[in-house]
Amino acid sequence: MTQAHGWTLLFHSCVIDQLRTLNAACDRARRSDPLTAESNANVKLFR
């Protein structure tokens, strides 16, 4: 559960798992090549 702008946002556990997986992929991309990470599809999606 997250609160933003007075709204309570609820996410299904599957969505949370996918966001965590996407975040991990972004972290890997940024660690492996920081200069070109912003062009990585996962990084663009997670922005």
C-alpha positions as a Markdown table, in Angstrom:
| # | Residue | x | y | z |
|---|---|---|---|---|
| 1 | Met | 0.0 | 0.0 | 0.0 |
| 2 | Thr | 1.3 | 3.4 | -1.0 |
| 3 | Gln | -0.1 | 6.9 | -0.5 |
| 4 | Ala | 0.3 | 9.6 | -3.0 |
| 5 | His | -1.5 | 12.9 | -3.3 |
| 6 | Gly | -4.1 | 11.8 | -0.8 |
| 7 | Trp | -4.8 | 8.6 | -2.7 |
| 8 | Thr | -4.1 | 5.1 | -1.3 |
| 9 | Leu | -2.6 | 3.0 | -4.1 |
| 10 | Leu | -3.0 | -0.8 | -3.8 |
| 11 | Phe | -1.0 | -3.2 | -6.0 |
| 12 | His | -1.5 | -6.9 | -6.6 |
| 13 | Ser | 1.5 | -8.9 | -5.4 |
| 14 | Cys | 2.3 | -10.0 | -9.0 |
| 15 | Val | 2.6 | -6.4 | -10.0 |
| 16 | Ile | 4.9 | -5.7 | -7.1 |
| 17 | Asp | 7.1 | -8.7 | -8.1 |
| 18 | Gln | 7.3 | -7.5 | -11.7 |
| 19 | Leu | 8.3 | -4.0 | -10.6 |
| 20 | Arg | 11.0 | -5.5 | -8.3 |
| 21 | Thr | 12.3 | -7.6 | -11.2 |
| 22 | Leu | 12.3 | -4.5 | -13.5 |
| 23 | Asn | 14.2 | -2.5 | -10.8 |
| 24 | Ala | 16.8 | -5.2 | -10.5 |
| 25 | Ala | 17.3 | -5.3 | -14.3 |
| 26 | Cys | 17.7 | -1.5 | -14.3 |
| 27 | Asp | 20.3 | -1.7 | -11.5 |
| 28 | Arg | 22.2 | -4.4 | -13.5 |
| 29 | Ala | 22.1 | -2.2 | -16.7 |
| 30 | Arg | 23.4 | 0.8 | -14.8 |
| 31 | Arg | 26.2 | -1.2 | -13.1 |
| 32 | Ser | 27.3 | -2.9 | -16.3 |
| 33 | Asp | 27.5 | 0.2 | -18.5 |
| 34 | Pro | 26.6 | 3.5 | -16.8 |
| 35 | Leu | 27.2 | 5.6 | -19.9 |
| 36 | Thr | 24.6 | 3.9 | -22.1 |
| 37 | Ala | 22.2 | 2.6 | -19.5 |
| 38 | Glu | 19.7 | 5.3 | -20.2 |
| 39 | Ser | 19.1 | 3.8 | -23.7 |
| 40 | Asn | 18.3 | 0.4 | -22.1 |
| 41 | Ala | 14.7 | -0.6 | -22.6 |
| 42 | Asn | 14.3 | -1.6 | -18.9 |
| 43 | Val | 15.7 | 1.7 | -17.7 |
| 44 | Lys | 13.4 | 3.7 | -20.0 |
| 45 | Leu | 10.4 | 1.7 | -18.8 |
| 46 | Phe | 11.2 | 2.1 | -15.1 |
| 47 | Arg | 11.9 | 5.8 | -15.2 |
